[in-house]
Amino acid sequence: MLTLGIDIGSTTAKCAVLEDGREFRALTLRDSGVGTDGPQAAFEDALTELGMSRGDIDCVCATGYGRAMWKDADLRASELTCHCLGGVFVFPGLRTLIDVGGQDAKVISIDVGGNMAEFVMNDKCAAGTGRFLDVMAALLHRTVDSFAEAAARSKSPASISNTCTVFAESEVISQLAAGAAVEDVIAGICRSVATRVGSLARRLDVKAPVCMSGGVAKNAAVRAALSEYLHVPVLYDERAQLFGAMGAAIYAAGRRSKE
Ligand code: ADP
């Protein structure tokens, strides 16, 4: 049995194809999300990688911010459910998952049975989300992918005290104008995201093991600062940005096997 999860996010589209609920056969990602041709492209990439067509897939489950727009879905499931399933698949025994995507951040408490127990979410403010990093990367004429390496070169991270993205932009400009090294400013930006996400997480009882998912998880500087803030190791897997799509494929497999 083949199940496909498609995660239509605010900035990216991801697909995962799972065989018999056990092994991932294809994982694809496109850097354009809801309202673009990214979801269709990620879907077609997955089928092309497998040399298959839609008819070969037993069940398609859509998740993510744009899941309602995927007309071809057999099922739909929330991002919370799917990230939780993806996280527990990769890290059995996981108790806390911190998902930081393009426009929101979610922290999920998971019980010993691997089910979501509680969650908190920030979808009101760009600070503490990928959007904050995207804005800062554009301001600094860099890519978000280059941030972790730049932050690692910092000897004295700048303090970015403004919690509002718009004010933080002015703060970054004035720090650079005052002679701060760009790597110190970038390290400060990464810490600022980690502090915002960490304070969201502290609204729950953060139990280890903890992992990060979503695109921002790819940034080692954010992960390290989050781990320091929460006083707990933060696990990472290179498929972290795909946990939602993987979880959607797992959800579909679970539903089909009960039929
Ligand atoms: P969504 O599902 O909302 O589209 P994703 O989980 O795919 O979000 O994450 C997208 C976000 O990840 C973008 O805002 C981008 O800034 C961020 N991102 C991608 N790569 C990196 C990276 N290497 N370091 C930090 N952030 C990253």
Boltz pocket constraint, residues with backbone or C-beta under 6 A from the ligand:
constraints:
  - pocket:
      binder: B
      contacts: [[A, 7], [A, 8], [A, 9], [A, 10], [A, 11], [A, 12], [A, 13], [A, 33], [A, 64], [A, 100], [A, 101], [A, 102], [A, 103], [A, 104], [A, 129], [A, 130], [A, 131], [A, 133], [A, 134], [A, 144], [A, 145], [A, 146], [A, 147], [A, 213], [A, 214], [A, 215], [A, 216], [A, 217], [A, 218], [A, 219], [A, 241]]
      max_distance: 6.0
